[in-house]
Amino acid sequence: MNLPISELLDLYNPNAPLEEAYTIPAAWYLDERIEDLEREHVFGRNWIAVGRVDQVAAQGQFFTIELAGEPLVVIRGSDGELRAFYNVCRHHAAAVANVPCGTVQHLRCPYHGWTYGLDGTLKGAPEFTGVCNFDRAKNGLVPVRVAAWEQFVFVTLNEDAPSLAAFLGDLPERVAPLSLGNIRFFERKSYTLACNWKVYVDNYLDGGYHVPHLHKGLNSVLDYKEYTIENSERYSLQSSPMVGSQEHASFAATRTGDRAYYYWLYPNFMINIYEGVMDTNLVLPLAQGKCLVQFDFYFADVSESRKEYNAESVRVSDRVQDEDVDICESVQRGLRSRAYGAGRLSVRREAGEHLFHRLLAKDFGMSR
């Protein structure tokens, strides 16, 4: 299919109610022009989760990330302020921070030694004597808007975006009773999937539809019949009562409490909460048919005495993730088939996916 981009977008009707709606068309997962639109209008204009506050807790502590094709560095200033910059030297465009993370007293470009303070100001430009009309004050690192919520760091490349608080809406109020601040980071694991990033998000947002069929272990501790889906403006909450089961002992031991909560924040951030356990999923597009999923695991108790329990909980998550990887990559292959164009949505289960697709269409300038 080689339709003009306007016709490609018109294949989806964002105004259809859930009971009449189709998914976004297969071409939206395959066409590089859609990928370009997402880079500019989705990842380039919204607030995007990029890391954890504990990664930038101390003065000079930083991490790097690429977002919408842009290299970024997030750093804690000597004044305690959280800042973010384009990770691009103002001299000849090399990265000023060329490792994933660390702690520094300043940011020094490895190419020609230009040096920047933790506040982004240009401190040193070797052998620049005699250069006319050069204003050091105008050659600092270019800043990026950054803010934190709970334990998470967000950035936006959009200078005109509303505040992070406005973007989150009532999500902080909904999450507050779960006391996420009392849960501590334990481990990060990353997975590279041979599928479009939206396939992974779709899978997450199907309202548990696939859980009884694909995740037998997880299904054994969830009350599937009482699984609920609630949508807000930019997030969806899937939730289920927990049930006791010894059918899969490792799941019963590590997924406990009264209720499981699965929050998705548009476009690509998930927070999964059980009693004393939390993991987050950050889904980053790498190419039209490839994405990276970063899992951060948190626990109420990260002491040495709980290390094996926490490690077992991570292994349980690995099993679920392996099952999701297989099915998401299968979906990506199926999307290329001439037998598939778009699918219908379950009114009972897939309201979250419907919200996701309509938000994408809105960011592409389509009416809702």
C-alpha positions as YAML, in Angstrom:
chain: A
units: angstrom
residues:
- id: 1
  name: MET
  ca: [0.00, 0.00, 0.00]
- id: 2
  name: ASN
  ca: [1.53, 3.29, -1.11]
- id: 3
  name: LEU
  ca: [-1.21, 5.80, -0.35]
- id: 4
  name: PRO
  ca: [-0.58, 9.53, 0.12]
- id: 5
  name: ILE
  ca: [-0.11, 10.25, 3.83]
- id: 6
  name: SER
  ca: [-3.47, 12.07, 4.04]
- id: 7
  name: GLU
  ca: [-5.27, 8.98, 2.74]
- id: 8
  name: LEU
  ca: [-3.24, 6.74, 5.03]
- id: 9
  name: LEU
  ca: [-4.41, 8.75, 8.03]
- id: 10
  name: ASP
  ca: [-8.00, 8.71, 6.78]
- id: 11
  name: LEU
  ca: [-8.05, 4.91, 7.02]
- id: 12
  name: TYR
  ca: [-8.76, 5.38, 10.73]
- id: 13
  name: ASN
  ca: [-11.89, 6.98, 12.17]
- id: 14
  name: PRO
  ca: [-11.06, 8.45, 15.62]
- id: 15
  name: ASN
  ca: [-14.66, 9.54, 16.14]
- id: 16
  name: ALA
  ca: [-16.16, 6.05, 16.11]
- id: 17
  name: PRO
  ca: [-17.45, 4.95, 19.53]
- id: 18
  name: LEU
  ca: [-15.89, 1.82, 20.98]
- id: 19
  name: GLU
  ca: [-18.75, -0.44, 19.93]
- id: 20
  name: GLU
  ca: [-18.26, 0.64, 16.30]
- id: 21
  name: ALA
  ca: [-14.51, 1.21, 16.31]
- id: 22
  name: TYR
  ca: [-11.72, -0.51, 14.46]
- id: 23
  name: THR
  ca: [-8.09, -0.54, 15.48]
- id: 24
  name: ILE
  ca: [-5.67, 1.76, 13.73]
- id: 25
  name: PRO
  ca: [-4.82, 0.20, 10.34]
- id: 26
  name: ALA
  ca: [-1.90, -2.16, 9.80]
- id: 27
  name: ALA
  ca: [-0.15, 0.47, 7.69]
- id: 28
  name: TRP
  ca: [0.20, 2.69, 10.77]
- id: 29
  name: TYR
  ca: [2.53, 0.08, 12.23]
- id: 30
  name: LEU
  ca: [4.52, -0.38, 9.02]
- id: 31
  name: ASP
  ca: [4.81, 2.90, 7.15]
- id: 32
  name: GLU
  ca: [7.93, 4.99, 7.80]
- id: 33
  name: ARG
  ca: [5.94, 8.19, 7.28]
- id: 34
  name: ILE
  ca: [3.88, 7.32, 10.36]
- id: 35
  name: GLU
  ca: [7.15, 6.78, 12.22]
- id: 36
  name: ASP
  ca: [8.20, 10.30, 11.19]
- id: 37
  name: LEU
  ca: [4.88, 11.74, 12.39]
- id: 38
  name: GLU
  ca: [5.28, 9.99, 15.74]
- id: 39
  name: ARG
  ca: [8.80, 11.30, 16.19]
- id: 40
  name: GLU
  ca: [7.59, 14.86, 15.67]
- id: 41
  name: HIS
  ca: [4.05, 14.90, 17.07]
- id: 42
  name: VAL
  ca: [3.99, 12.15, 19.71]
- id: 43
  name: PHE
  ca: [7.47, 11.84, 21.20]
- id: 44
  name: GLY
  ca: [8.47, 15.37, 20.26]
- id: 45
  name: ARG
  ca: [5.51, 17.17, 21.84]
- id: 46
  name: ASN
  ca: [4.34, 15.22, 24.91]
- id: 47
  name: TRP
  ca: [5.92, 14.69, 28.31]
- id: 48
  name: ILE
  ca: [7.85, 11.43, 28.12]
- id: 49
  name: ALA
  ca: [9.20, 9.39, 31.05]
- id: 50
  name: VAL
  ca: [12.95, 8.96, 30.59]
- id: 51
  name: GLY
  ca: [14.38, 7.73, 33.89]
- id: 52
  name: ARG
  ca: [14.32, 7.64, 37.67]
- id: 53
  name: VAL
  ca: [14.95, 10.37, 40.21]
- id: 54
  name: ASP
  ca: [17.51, 8.17, 42.00]
- id: 55
  name: GLN
  ca: [19.63, 8.22, 38.82]
- id: 56
  name: VAL
  ca: [20.16, 11.95, 39.36]
- id: 57
  name: ALA
  ca: [19.99, 12.17, 43.15]
- id: 58
  name: ALA
  ca: [23.45, 13.66, 43.82]
- id: 59
  name: GLN
  ca: [25.19, 16.77, 42.51]
- id: 60
  name: GLY
  ca: [26.71, 16.08, 39.09]
- id: 61
  name: GLN
  ca: [24.90, 12.75, 38.65]
- id: 62
  name: PHE
  ca: [23.60, 12.30, 35.10]
- id: 63
  name: PHE
  ca: [22.15, 9.87, 32.59]
- id: 64
  name: THR
  ca: [21.73, 10.04, 28.83]
- id: 65
  name: ILE
  ca: [18.88, 8.97, 26.59]
- id: 66
  name: GLU
  ca: [17.71, 9.42, 23.01]
- id: 67
  name: LEU
  ca: [14.19, 10.72, 22.46]
- id: 68
  name: ALA
  ca: [12.55, 11.44, 19.09]
- id: 69
  name: GLY
  ca: [15.96, 11.12, 17.49]
- id: 70
  name: GLU
  ca: [17.44, 13.69, 19.85]
- id: 71
  name: PRO
  ca: [20.36, 12.88, 22.22]
- id: 72
  name: LEU
  ca: [19.64, 14.22, 25.71]
- id: 73
  name: VAL
  ca: [21.44, 14.41, 29.05]
- id: 74
  name: VAL
  ca: [19.61, 14.75, 32.38]
- id: 75
  name: ILE
  ca: [21.75, 16.02, 35.28]
- id: 76
  name: ARG
  ca: [21.55, 17.26, 38.88]
- id: 77
  name: GLY
  ca: [23.08, 20.72, 39.25]
- id: 78
  name: SER
  ca: [25.42, 21.92, 41.98]
- id: 79
  name: ASP
  ca: [22.47, 23.95, 43.23]
- id: 80
  name: GLY
  ca: [20.33, 20.83, 43.54]
- id: 81
  name: GLU
  ca: [18.21, 21.69, 40.51]
- id: 82
  name: LEU
  ca: [17.23, 18.97, 38.05]
- id: 83
  name: ARG
  ca: [18.12, 19.97, 34.49]
- id: 84
  name: ALA
  ca: [18.13, 18.47, 31.02]
- id: 85
  name: PHE
  ca: [19.96, 19.51, 27.87]
- id: 86
  name: TYR
  ca: [20.43, 18.41, 24.31]
- id: 87
  name: ASN
  ca: [23.55, 16.26, 24.52]
- id: 88
  name: VAL
  ca: [25.17, 18.23, 21.71]
- id: 89
  name: CYS
  ca: [28.29, 20.38, 21.95]
- id: 90
  name: ARG
  ca: [27.75, 23.86, 20.53]
- id: 91
  name: HIS
  ca: [31.10, 23.71, 18.73]
- id: 92
  name: HIS
  ca: [30.92, 20.76, 16.30]
- id: 93
  name: ALA
  ca: [27.94, 18.76, 17.61]
- id: 94
  name: ALA
  ca: [29.68, 15.88, 19.41]
- id: 95
  name: ALA
  ca: [28.02, 14.41, 22.51]
- id: 96
  name: VAL
  ca: [29.28, 16.12, 25.66]
- id: 97
  name: ALA
  ca: [28.27, 13.08, 27.74]
- id: 98
  name: ASN
  ca: [29.33, 9.96, 25.87]
- id: 99
  name: VAL
  ca: [28.55, 7.31, 28.49]
- id: 100
  name: PRO
  ca: [25.09, 6.16, 29.69]
- id: 101
  name: CYS
  ca: [25.46, 7.53, 33.22]
- id: 102
  name: GLY
  ca: [27.93, 8.81, 35.78]
- id: 103
  name: THR
  ca: [28.87, 11.64, 38.11]
- id: 104
  name: VAL
  ca: [30.85, 14.67, 36.95]
- id: 105
  name: GLN
  ca: [31.94, 18.11, 38.11]
- id: 106
  name: HIS
  ca: [31.33, 19.51, 34.63]
- id: 107
  name: LEU
  ca: [30.44, 18.31, 31.15]
- id: 108
  name: ARG
  ca: [33.44, 18.27, 28.84]
- id: 109
  name: CYS
  ca: [33.17, 17.48, 25.16]
- id: 110
  name: PRO
  ca: [35.73, 14.76, 24.27]
- id: 111
  name: TYR
  ca: [36.18, 16.19, 20.76]
- id: 112
  name: HIS
  ca: [37.75, 19.61, 21.33]
- id: 113
  name: GLY
  ca: [37.51, 20.02, 25.07]
- id: 114
  name: TRP
  ca: [34.70, 22.57, 25.29]
- id: 115
  name: THR
  ca: [33.55, 22.53, 28.90]
- id: 116
  name: TYR
  ca: [30.11, 23.27, 30.33]
- id: 117
  name: GLY
  ca: [28.95, 23.77, 33.90]
- id: 118
  name: LEU
  ca: [26.27, 21.62, 35.47]
- id: 119
  name: ASP
  ca: [23.88, 24.47, 34.67]
- id: 120
  name: GLY
  ca: [24.78, 24.23, 30.96]
- id: 121
  name: THR
  ca: [26.79, 27.45, 30.77]
- id: 122
  name: LEU
  ca: [29.93, 27.44, 28.63]
- id: 123
  name: LYS
  ca: [32.94, 27.51, 30.95]
- id: 124
  name: GLY
  ca: [35.79, 26.83, 28.56]
- id: 125
  name: ALA
  ca: [36.47, 26.96, 24.81]
- id: 126
  name: PRO
  ca: [40.15, 26.12, 24.25]
- id: 127
  name: GLU
  ca: [42.14, 28.13, 21.69]
- id: 128
  name: PHE
  ca: [39.26, 30.44, 20.79]
- id: 129
  name: THR
  ca: [41.18, 33.66, 21.26]
- id: 130
  name: GLY
  ca: [40.68, 35.95, 18.31]
- id: 131
  name: VAL
  ca: [37.30, 34.62, 17.24]
- id: 132
  name: CYS
  ca: [35.16, 37.65, 16.45]
- id: 133
  name: ASN
  ca: [31.60, 38.20, 17.62]
- id: 134
  name: PHE
  ca: [31.62, 35.11, 19.85]
- id: 135
  name: ASP
  ca: [29.32, 35.39, 22.87]
- id: 136
  name: ARG
  ca: [30.03, 32.69, 25.46]
- id: 137
  name: ALA
  ca: [26.70, 33.41, 27.15]
- id: 138
  name: LYS
  ca: [24.86, 32.39, 23.99]
- id: 139
  name: ASN
  ca: [26.83, 29.18, 23.47]
- id: 140
  name: GLY
  ca: [25.83, 27.13, 26.46]
- id: 141
  name: LEU
  ca: [24.08, 23.77, 26.15]
- id: 142
  name: VAL
  ca: [20.54, 24.08, 24.84]
- id: 143
  name: PRO
  ca: [18.10, 23.31, 27.67]
- id: 144
  name: VAL
  ca: [15.19, 20.88, 27.58]
- id: 145
  name: ARG
  ca: [12.18, 21.09, 29.89]
- id: 146
  name: VAL
  ca: [12.38, 18.51, 32.68]
- id: 147
  name: ALA
  ca: [10.25, 17.67, 35.73]
- id: 148
  name: ALA
  ca: [9.76, 14.84, 38.18]
- id: 149
  name: TRP
  ca: [6.71, 13.06, 39.55]
- id: 150
  name: GLU
  ca: [6.97, 10.40, 42.25]
- id: 151
  name: GLN
  ca: [10.20, 8.52, 41.40]
- id: 152
  name: PHE
  ca: [10.09, 9.28, 37.68]
- id: 153
  name: VAL
  ca: [11.84, 11.88, 35.52]
- id: 154
  name: PHE
  ca: [10.01, 13.32, 32.51]
- id: 155
  name: VAL
  ca: [11.15, 15.59, 29.70]
- id: 156
  name: THR
  ca: [9.40, 17.32, 26.85]
- id: 157
  name: LEU
  ca: [10.97, 18.74, 23.71]
- id: 158
  name: ASN
  ca: [7.95, 21.00, 23.30]
- id: 159
  name: GLU
  ca: [8.59, 24.46, 24.73]
- id: 160
  name: ASP
  ca: [4.87, 25.22, 24.54]
- id: 161
  name: ALA
  ca: [3.65, 22.04, 26.24]
- id: 162
  name: PRO
  ca: [1.53, 22.44, 29.38]
- id: 163
  name: SER
  ca: [3.22, 21.66, 32.69]
- id: 164
  name: LEU
  ca: [3.85, 18.05, 33.67]
- id: 165
  name: ALA
  ca: [1.19, 18.45, 36.37]
- id: 166
  name: ALA
  ca: [-1.36, 19.47, 33.74]
- id: 167
  name: PHE
  ca: [-0.31, 16.59, 31.48]
- id: 168
  name: LEU
  ca: [-0.74, 14.04, 34.29]
- id: 169
  name: GLY
  ca: [-4.20, 15.33, 35.20]
- id: 170
  name: ASP
  ca: [-5.67, 13.45, 38.15]
- id: 171
  name: LEU
  ca: [-3.16, 10.58, 37.91]
- id: 172
  name: PRO
  ca: [-1.10, 11.72, 40.94]
- id: 173
  name: GLU
  ca: [-4.26, 11.87, 43.04]
- id: 174
  name: ARG
  ca: [-5.29, 8.36, 41.91]
- id: 175
  name: VAL
  ca: [-1.85, 6.90, 42.62]
- id: 176
  name: ALA
  ca: [-1.18, 8.69, 45.92]
- id: 177
  name: PRO
  ca: [-2.87, 6.08, 48.18]
- id: 178
  name: LEU
  ca: [-0.48, 3.43, 46.83]
- id: 179
  name: SER
  ca: [2.53, 5.19, 48.44]
- id: 180
  name: LEU
  ca: [4.92, 4.66, 45.56]
- id: 181
  name: GLY
  ca: [7.53, 6.79, 47.32]
- id: 182
  name: ASN
  ca: [8.03, 3.97, 49.85]
- id: 183
  name: ILE
  ca: [9.11, 1.50, 47.17]
- id: 184
  name: ARG
  ca: [12.81, 1.33, 46.27]
- id: 185
  name: PHE
  ca: [14.56, 0.58, 42.99]
- id: 186
  name: PHE
  ca: [16.09, -2.90, 42.74]
- id: 187
  name: GLU
  ca: [17.10, -3.72, 39.16]
- id: 188
  name: ARG
  ca: [16.72, -2.73, 35.50]
- id: 189
  name: LYS
  ca: [16.31, -5.15, 32.59]
- id: 190
  name: SER
  ca: [15.98, -4.22, 28.93]
- id: 191
  name: TYR
  ca: [14.45, -6.15, 26.05]
- id: 192
  name: THR
  ca: [14.67, -5.51, 22.32]
- id: 193
  name: LEU
  ca: [11.58, -6.67, 20.42]
- id: 194
  name: ALA
  ca: [11.11, -7.15, 16.69]
- id: 195
  name: CYS
  ca: [7.85, -5.22, 16.65]
- id: 196
  name: ASN
  ca: [6.58, -1.69, 16.38]
- id: 197
  name: TRP
  ca: [6.33, 0.06, 19.75]
- id: 198
  name: LYS
  ca: [2.56, 0.41, 19.35]
- id: 199
  name: VAL
  ca: [2.16, -3.36, 19.14]
- id: 200
  name: TYR
  ca: [3.62, -3.64, 22.63]
- id: 201
  name: VAL
  ca: [1.34, -0.88, 23.96]
- id: 202
  name: ASP
  ca: [-1.71, -2.50, 22.31]
- id: 203
  name: ASN
  ca: [-0.86, -5.78, 24.01]
- id: 204
  name: TYR
  ca: [-0.62, -4.06, 27.38]
- id: 205
  name: LEU
  ca: [-3.93, -2.26, 26.90]
- id: 206
  name: ASP
  ca: [-6.18, -5.15, 25.87]
- id: 207
  name: GLY
  ca: [-7.85, -5.23, 29.27]
- id: 208
  name: GLY
  ca: [-6.45, -8.60, 30.26]
- id: 209
  name: TYR
  ca: [-8.04, -10.16, 27.16]
- id: 210
  name: HIS
  ca: [-4.91, -12.21, 26.42]
- id: 211
  name: VAL
  ca: [-4.05, -13.11, 30.02]
- id: 212
  name: PRO
  ca: [-6.04, -16.39, 30.36]
- id: 213
  name: HIS
  ca: [-4.72, -17.62, 27.04]
- id: 214
  name: LEU
  ca: [-1.10, -16.44, 27.13]
- id: 215
  name: HIS
  ca: [-0.15, -15.92, 30.79]
- id: 216
  name: LYS
  ca: [-1.34, -18.98, 32.70]
- id: 217
  name: GLY
  ca: [0.80, -18.17, 35.74]
- id: 218
  name: LEU
  ca: [-0.35, -14.58, 36.04]
- id: 219
  name: ASN
  ca: [-3.94, -15.57, 35.35]
- id: 220
  name: SER
  ca: [-3.84, -17.94, 38.33]
- id: 221
  name: VAL
  ca: [-3.58, -15.01, 40.78]
- id: 222
  name: LEU
  ca: [-5.98, -12.57, 39.05]
- id: 223
  name: ASP
  ca: [-9.76, -12.58, 39.28]
- id: 224
  name: TYR
  ca: [-10.23, -12.22, 35.52]
- id: 225
  name: LYS
  ca: [-14.03, -11.89, 35.66]
- id: 226
  name: GLU
  ca: [-13.69, -8.83, 37.91]
- id: 227
  name: TYR
  ca: [-10.93, -7.17, 35.84]
- id: 228
  name: THR
  ca: [-11.82, -3.50, 35.25]
- id: 229
  name: ILE
  ca: [-10.72, -0.78, 32.82]
- id: 230
  name: GLU
  ca: [-11.01, 2.95, 33.54]
- id: 231
  name: ASN
  ca: [-9.93, 5.66, 31.11]
- id: 232
  name: SER
  ca: [-8.98, 9.23, 31.88]
- id: 233
  name: GLU
  ca: [-7.83, 11.95, 29.48]
- id: 234
  name: ARG
  ca: [-4.29, 10.62, 28.96]
- id: 235
  name: TYR
  ca: [-4.08, 7.44, 30.99]
- id: 236
  name: SER
  ca: [-5.82, 4.14, 31.48]
- id: 237
  name: LEU
  ca: [-6.06, 2.03, 34.64]
- id: 238
  name: GLN
  ca: [-6.56, -1.71, 34.41]
- id: 239
  name: SER
  ca: [-7.15, -3.36, 37.76]
- id: 240
  name: SER
  ca: [-8.02, -6.77, 39.14]
- id: 241
  name: PRO
  ca: [-8.69, -8.34, 42.52]
- id: 242
  name: MET
  ca: [-6.04, -10.86, 43.53]
- id: 243
  name: VAL
  ca: [-6.96, -14.45, 44.35]
- id: 244
  name: GLY
  ca: [-5.15, -17.18, 46.24]
- id: 245
  name: SER
  ca: [-3.82, -20.02, 44.12]
- id: 246
  name: GLN
  ca: [-1.10, -22.64, 44.41]
- id: 247
  name: GLU
  ca: [-1.38, -23.66, 40.76]
- id: 248
  name: HIS
  ca: [1.73, -21.60, 39.99]
- id: 249
  name: ALA
  ca: [3.61, -21.26, 43.27]
- id: 250
  name: SER
  ca: [6.11, -18.62, 42.15]
- id: 251
  name: PHE
  ca: [3.30, -16.29, 41.07]
- id: 252
  name: ALA
  ca: [1.36, -16.89, 44.27]
- id: 253
  name: ALA
  ca: [4.46, -16.09, 46.33]
- id: 254
  name: THR
  ca: [5.46, -12.88, 44.54]
- id: 255
  name: ARG
  ca: [2.13, -11.42, 43.34]
- id: 256
  name: THR
  ca: [0.16, -10.81, 46.52]
- id: 257
  name: GLY
  ca: [-2.19, -8.26, 48.06]
- id: 258
  name: ASP
  ca: [-5.83, -7.38, 47.57]
- id: 259
  name: ARG
  ca: [-5.57, -5.88, 44.11]
- id: 260
  name: ALA
  ca: [-3.27, -5.47, 41.10]
- id: 261
  name: TYR
  ca: [-3.04, -2.06, 39.41]
- id: 262
  name: TYR
  ca: [-1.79, -1.53, 35.86]
- id: 263
  name: TYR
  ca: [-1.46, 2.13, 34.89]
- id: 264
  name: TRP
  ca: [-0.60, 3.25, 31.36]
- id: 265
  name: LEU
  ca: [0.31, 6.89, 30.70]
- id: 266
  name: TYR
  ca: [0.23, 8.10, 27.11]
- id: 267
  name: PRO
  ca: [2.13, 7.41, 25.04]
- id: 268
  name: ASN
  ca: [4.59, 4.77, 26.29]
- id: 269
  name: PHE
  ca: [4.90, 4.43, 30.10]
- id: 270
  name: MET
  ca: [3.39, 1.70, 32.29]
- id: 271
  name: ILE
  ca: [3.34, 1.28, 36.08]
- id: 272
  name: ASN
  ca: [2.44, -2.16, 37.47]
- id: 273
  name: ILE
  ca: [1.72, -2.39, 41.20]
- id: 274
  name: TYR
  ca: [1.14, -5.28, 43.60]
- id: 275
  name: GLU
  ca: [1.57, -5.35, 47.37]
- id: 276
  name: GLY
  ca: [5.16, -4.26, 48.06]
- id: 277
  name: VAL
  ca: [6.12, -4.72, 44.41]
- id: 278
  name: MET
  ca: [6.22, -2.33, 41.47]
- id: 279
  name: ASP
  ca: [7.69, -2.49, 38.01]
- id: 280
  name: THR
  ca: [7.60, 0.09, 35.26]
- id: 281
  name: ASN
  ca: [7.79, -0.40, 31.50]
- id: 282
  name: LEU
  ca: [9.17, 2.29, 29.22]
- id: 283
  name: VAL
  ca: [8.64, 1.51, 25.52]
- id: 284
  name: LEU
  ca: [10.99, 3.32, 23.13]
- id: 285
  name: PRO
  ca: [10.80, 3.02, 19.34]
- id: 286
  name: LEU
  ca: [14.08, 2.04, 17.70]
- id: 287
  name: ALA
  ca: [12.81, 1.60, 14.15]
- id: 288
  name: GLN
  ca: [9.52, 0.99, 12.34]
- id: 289
  name: GLY
  ca: [9.63, -2.71, 13.32]
- id: 290
  name: LYS
  ca: [11.81, -2.61, 16.44]
- id: 291
  name: CYS
  ca: [11.44, -1.27, 19.97]
- id: 292
  name: LEU
  ca: [13.22, -1.28, 23.31]
- id: 293
  name: VAL
  ca: [11.35, -2.01, 26.54]
- id: 294
  name: GLN
  ca: [13.05, -0.98, 29.77]
- id: 295
  name: PHE
  ca: [11.79, -2.70, 32.93]
- id: 296
  name: ASP
  ca: [12.62, -1.08, 36.28]
- id: 297
  name: PHE
  ca: [11.84, -3.26, 39.30]
- id: 298
  name: TYR
  ca: [11.04, -1.82, 42.73]
- id: 299
  name: PHE
  ca: [10.30, -3.38, 46.12]
- id: 300
  name: ALA
  ca: [9.23, -2.16, 49.54]
- id: 301
  name: ASP
  ca: [12.19, -4.06, 51.05]
- id: 302
  name: VAL
  ca: [15.47, -4.14, 49.13]
- id: 303
  name: SER
  ca: [17.59, -5.37, 52.04]
- id: 304
  name: GLU
  ca: [20.00, -8.25, 51.64]
- id: 305
  name: SER
  ca: [17.62, -10.58, 53.46]
- id: 306
  name: ARG
  ca: [15.01, -10.06, 50.71]
- id: 307
  name: LYS
  ca: [17.38, -10.26, 47.77]
- id: 308
  name: GLU
  ca: [16.43, -13.79, 46.71]
- id: 309
  name: TYR
  ca: [12.70, -13.09, 47.04]
- id: 310
  name: ASN
  ca: [13.05, -9.97, 44.91]
- id: 311
  name: ALA
  ca: [15.14, -11.85, 42.36]
- id: 312
  name: GLU
  ca: [12.45, -14.52, 42.14]
- id: 313
  name: SER
  ca: [9.84, -11.82, 41.54]
- id: 314
  name: VAL
  ca: [11.95, -10.51, 38.65]
- id: 315
  name: ARG
  ca: [12.20, -14.03, 37.24]
- id: 316
  name: VAL
  ca: [8.40, -14.29, 37.37]
- id: 317
  name: SER
  ca: [8.18, -11.06, 35.41]
- id: 318
  name: ASP
  ca: [10.68, -12.45, 32.91]
- id: 319
  name: ARG
  ca: [8.36, -15.36, 32.17]
- id: 320
  name: VAL
  ca: [5.46, -13.03, 31.46]
- id: 321
  name: GLN
  ca: [7.67, -10.82, 29.33]
- id: 322
  name: ASP
  ca: [8.95, -13.79, 27.29]
- id: 323
  name: GLU
  ca: [5.36, -14.71, 26.52]
- id: 324
  name: ASP
  ca: [4.59, -11.13, 25.50]
- id: 325
  name: VAL
  ca: [7.69, -10.93, 23.29]
- id: 326
  name: ASP
  ca: [6.66, -13.99, 21.33]
- id: 327
  name: ILE
  ca: [3.10, -12.80, 20.73]
- id: 328
  name: CYS
  ca: [4.08, -9.20, 19.91]
- id: 329
  name: GLU
  ca: [6.60, -10.36, 17.32]
- id: 330
  name: SER
  ca: [3.96, -12.71, 15.89]
- id: 331
  name: VAL
  ca: [1.55, -9.77, 15.60]
- id: 332
  name: GLN
  ca: [4.17, -7.70, 13.80]
- id: 333
  name: ARG
  ca: [4.60, -10.44, 11.22]
- id: 334
  name: GLY
  ca: [0.84, -10.72, 10.80]
- id: 335
  name: LEU
  ca: [0.44, -7.00, 10.25]
- id: 336
  name: ARG
  ca: [2.38, -7.38, 7.01]
- id: 337
  name: SER
  ca: [-0.04, -9.93, 5.63]
- id: 338
  name: ARG
  ca: [-2.45, -8.97, 2.86]
- id: 339
  name: ALA
  ca: [-5.05, -10.85, 4.92]
- id: 340
  name: TYR
  ca: [-5.15, -8.12, 7.58]
- id: 341
  name: GLY
  ca: [-6.13, -4.48, 7.42]
- id: 342
  name: ALA
  ca: [-7.60, -3.56, 10.81]
- id: 343
  name: GLY
  ca: [-9.41, -5.37, 13.62]
- id: 344
  name: ARG
  ca: [-12.43, -4.77, 15.81]
- id: 345
  name: LEU
  ca: [-12.24, -4.02, 19.53]
- id: 346
  name: SER
  ca: [-13.86, -5.77, 22.47]
- id: 347
  name: VAL
  ca: [-16.24, -3.38, 24.24]
- id: 348
  name: ARG
  ca: [-15.69, -5.32, 27.48]
- id: 349
  name: ARG
  ca: [-11.89, -5.42, 27.31]
- id: 350
  name: GLU
  ca: [-10.26, -2.99, 24.89]
- id: 351
  name: ALA
  ca: [-11.34, 0.50, 25.93]
- id: 352
  name: GLY
  ca: [-7.74, 1.35, 26.83]
- id: 353
  name: GLU
  ca: [-6.51, 0.43, 23.39]
- id: 354
  name: HIS
  ca: [-9.28, 2.55, 21.88]
- id: 355
  name: LEU
  ca: [-8.10, 5.53, 23.96]
- id: 356
  name: PHE
  ca: [-4.51, 5.00, 22.82]
- id: 357
  name: HIS
  ca: [-5.46, 4.98, 19.15]
- id: 358
  name: ARG
  ca: [-7.61, 8.11, 19.46]
- id: 359
  name: LEU
  ca: [-4.81, 9.97, 21.26]
- id: 360
  name: LEU
  ca: [-2.43, 9.07, 18.45]
- id: 361
  name: ALA
  ca: [-4.93, 10.36, 15.90]
- id: 362
  name: LYS
  ca: [-5.34, 13.57, 17.90]
- id: 363
  name: ASP
  ca: [-1.58, 14.13, 17.94]
- id: 364
  name: PHE
  ca: [-1.55, 13.62, 14.17]
- id: 365
  name: GLY
  ca: [-4.05, 16.48, 13.88]
- id: 366
  name: MET
  ca: [-7.13, 14.34, 13.32]
- id: 367
  name: SER
  ca: [-10.41, 15.23, 15.04]
- id: 368
  name: ARG
  ca: [-11.68, 13.31, 18.07]
...
